[in-house]
């Protein structure tokens, strides 16, 4: 399986941005749990973390799909499909 070096610089930057945002959100969720915040607030923020992680994964798959269409990806269509479904 190819590594993220195969993903173009803009896509990699977008993925890193989403992951850093999710990291900050997760730190906030941990603080909320430690301070005994209302479970609705915690779950709402946890859902935001989950969406941020999903978006990062979708961005990685989408970038590889674009490379695949250009004949540049080492991933097969079946591999891309399995990766996409793993995020669903």
N, C-alpha and C positions, 0 to 999 in steps of 0.2 A: 504494500500500500504506500502511495506517495506521501511525503511529509508536507507540512505547510509551506515549505520553501517553494513548492510548485505553484502556490497560490500567488496571484499578482500582489504587488505592494499595497495598492489601495484596498483590496479585499482583506489583506492581512491586517492592515491598520484598523479597518472597520471591525474586524473580529476582536482584535485586542481591546478596542474601545468598549465594545459590548461586554467583554469579559471583565474588564476593570470596573465597569459600572455595576455588573452583577456582584463582583467582589465587595464593593462598597455597600451595596444593598444588603448583602448577606451579613456583613459586619453590623449593619443597623438592626437586622432581625435578631442577631445574637444578643445585642444590647437590650432590645425590647424584651426578649425572653428573660434575660438576667434581671431586668427591673420589674418583671411581673406585669407587663402591659396586657391589655385586653386581648383575648385570643383572636377576635375579629381583626384587630389591627395587625397582629403578627401574621395571620394567614394571608391578609391582603398584601403585605410586603413580601411574604414568601412566594406568593403567586407572581409578583413582579420579578423576583429573582429568577424564577423558573422560566418566565417568558424571555428574559434577557439571555439566559443560557440557550433556550431553544432558538432564538434569533441568531445567535453566534453559530450554532450548528448548521442552521439553514443557510447562512452566508457561506460557510465552508463548502457545503454540498453544491450550492448554486455556482460558486466559482469553479468548482471542478466540472460541473455540467457544461459551463461555458467553454472551458478548456477542452473537454471531451468533444464538443461540437466542432472545435477548431482542429481536432486531431492531435492535441497536445497533452491530454491526460492519460496517465497510466491506468486509470480506473476504467473498468468495463461498464456498460450500461447496467448490467445486473448488480455490480458492486455499488454503483451510485444509487440504484433503487433500494438496496438493502440499507445503505446508510441513511437515506431519506426516511425510510419506514422505521428505522431505529429511533428517530427523533419524534415520530408521531405517537 
